[in-house]
Amino acid sequence: MKFNPHVHALVTEGEIDNRNEWVPTEFIPYNFLRKSWQKVVRYA
């Protein structure tokens, strides 16, 4: 078997603001998250 570190994550497409109201997020930076995870694993 080949070593293949990876993460399964659930990410909301929004957030709760200070008034306790839902604010949708229009974009999730997938490539940024992917590269950040690669750096964490590589340089740990």
ChimeraX attribute file (.defattr): number of C-alpha atoms within 10 A of each C-alpha:
attribute: neighborCount
match mode: 1-to-1
recipient: residues
	/A:1	3
	/A:2	4
	/A:3	5
	/A:4	6
	/A:5	8
	/A:6	10
	/A:7	8
	/A:8	5
	/A:9	6
	/A:10	6
	/A:11	7
	/A:12	9
	/A:13	12
	/A:14	13
	/A:15	12
	/A:16	10
	/A:17	9
	/A:18	7
	/A:19	6
	/A:20	8
	/A:21	9
	/A:22	12
	/A:23	11
	/A:24	11
	/A:25	10
	/A:26	7
	/A:27	8
	/A:28	12
	/A:29	7
	/A:30	9
	/A:31	9
	/A:32	10
	/A:33	10
	/A:34	12
	/A:35	10
	/A:36	12
	/A:37	14
	/A:38	14
	/A:39	10
	/A:40	9
	/A:41	10
	/A:42	8
	/A:43	6
	/A:44	6
